[in-house]
Amino acid sequence: MADSLSDLLDNMGLEAENTVVATSVCSEEAVRKEFAGDITNMLEKKFGRVYKFGGLGGYPFIGKEGFNDFVGKRPDNGNVFVFFAPHIGVQNDGTIGSVVLQGQKKVTDDCLPVVTAFNYLKNTGGNAT
Ligand SMILES: [Zn+2]
């Protein structure tokens, strides 16, 4: 997946000299190693500097000031690229929202903030209170 994204960025003309890059992926260690780690590592290698926005669930916890600071680093006439990747676990039987982590036998919600938001929306019909 990282190679495909790298090729896509090349085809779009996004290079270290003309692009400022950020990632917003879940901070869980499992995500970094097993899913997004190869992509975030590729982006850091390709672009040199990468802002990290993501907290649990991949939600960008930087606020308006942080985003303005990030955008302010854009090269003149350059590009802004943000890789945003929330995740959700899928078990071998197709159950969505949980996994069995390496070294454990119990089933764990994954990603808990995303599962919580999904269940809230499902149970309320999408109506926020
Ligand atoms: Zn997560």
Residues whose N, C-alpha, C, O or C-beta is under 5 A from the ligand:
A	BS01	ZN	C26 E28 G57 C111
